[in-house]
Amino acid sequence: MYQPLVLPYFRRQLEPHASKYRHLKDAVAIALDDFRKEQHAHVGHNVYKVRLRSKDIPRGKSKSFRMLVLVRETEGYVVPMTLYFKGDRDDITKKEVNRHLENILLELQFTSL
C-alpha cells in the first residue's frame, strides 16, 4: 500500500477541473488511497495511468479523467503528476509525460518528507 503525496504542481492542475466537477477531488483521493500498480497501465519511469470515474460525468470511465501518477517505491509514495479530461483529448504524449515528470521530480527535491 502506498501513501499519497500531493504536491503543489498537481494541485494547480486539479483546481480548474475541480471547480467544474465537484466530485473530482473525491475521485482522485479514492484512486490514490486504493492505488495498486498492477491495476493500471504502466507508461514508463515508474509512471502509471489511472482511469478516474467522477460522479459528475454519467459516462463512466471511458470519456472521463486520466491521471498520471509516479510511484516512489523506496519511500512508499504515490505522487499524482497530471490530470486531463479524456473527452477533450485522445492521449498524452511521451514529451508531455516527461515534462510533468521533470516538474514533479524537481518539486520532490525541495519537499521535506
C-alpha positions in Angstrom: 0.0 0.0 0.0 1.3 3.4 -0.9 0.8 6.7 0.8 -0.4 9.6 -1.4 1.8 12.6 -1.7 0.1 15.5 -3.4 2.4 18.3 -4.5 1.5 21.9 -5.4 2.3 21.2 -9.1 -0.6 18.8 -9.2 -2.9 20.9 -7.1 -2.6 23.7 -9.6 -3.7 21.4 -12.4 -6.6 19.9 -10.4 -8.2 23.2 -9.3 -9.7 24.3 -12.7 -11.3 20.9 -13.2 -12.4 20.6 -9.6 -14.3 23.8 -9.8 -16.3 22.4 -12.7 -16.6 18.8 -11.5 -17.3 19.0 -7.7 -16.8 15.2 -7.1 -13.4 15.1 -8.8 -11.3 15.7 -5.7 -13.1 12.7 -4.0 -12.4 10.5 -7.1 -8.7 11.5 -7.0 -8.5 10.8 -3.3 -10.1 7.4 -3.6 -7.9 6.5 -6.6 -4.7 7.5 -4.7 -5.8 5.7 -1.5 -6.7 2.5 -3.3 -3.8 2.6 -5.8 -2.4 -0.8 -6.9 0.1 -0.5 -9.7 -0.9 -3.9 -11.3 -4.4 -2.5 -12.0 -3.1 0.4 -14.1 -1.3 0.9 -17.3 2.5 1.4 -17.0 3.7 4.3 -19.0 7.4 4.1 -18.1 9.8 5.5 -15.5 7.5 4.3 -12.7 4.7 6.3 -14.1 1.2 4.8 -14.3 -2.0 6.0 -16.0 -5.1 5.8 -13.7 -8.6 6.0 -15.2 -10.9 8.0 -12.9 -14.6 7.9 -12.6 -16.4 11.1 -11.5 -20.0 11.1 -10.3 -20.4 14.3 -12.3 -19.9 12.5 -15.6 -22.5 9.9 -16.3 -20.4 8.0 -18.9 -18.3 6.0 -16.5 -14.5 5.8 -17.1 -14.5 5.8 -20.9 -14.6 9.5 -21.6 -13.7 10.7 -18.1 -10.5 11.8 -16.5 -7.0 10.3 -16.7 -4.4 10.9 -14.0 -0.7 10.1 -14.3 1.0 9.1 -11.1 4.6 8.5 -10.1 5.3 5.5 -7.8 8.2 6.0 -5.4 8.9 2.5 -4.3 11.7 3.4 -1.8 9.7 5.9 0.1 6.3 4.2 -0.4 4.6 7.2 -2.0 2.3 7.5 -4.9 2.6 11.0 -6.4 0.0 12.4 -8.8 1.6 14.2 -11.7 -1.1 15.5 -14.0 -4.8 15.2 -14.8 -6.6 15.5 -18.1 -10.1 15.1 -19.4 -10.2 12.2 -21.9 -13.2 13.8 -23.6 -11.1 16.8 -24.7 -8.0 14.9 -26.0 -7.1 11.4 -27.2 -3.9 10.7 -25.2 -0.9 12.3 -23.6 2.4 12.3 -25.5 5.7 11.0 -24.2 7.1 14.5 -24.3 4.3 15.8 -22.1 4.8 12.9 -19.7 8.5 13.7 -19.4 7.8 17.4 -18.8 5.4 16.6 -16.0 7.8 14.0 -14.6 10.6 16.6 -14.6 8.5 19.1 -12.7 7.4 16.6 -10.1 10.9 15.4 -9.5 12.1 19.0 -9.1 9.4 19.6 -6.5 10.2 16.4 -4.7 13.8 17.6 -4.3 12.6 20.6 -2.4 9.9 18.8 -0.4 10.8 17.7 3.1 9.4 14.2 3.5 
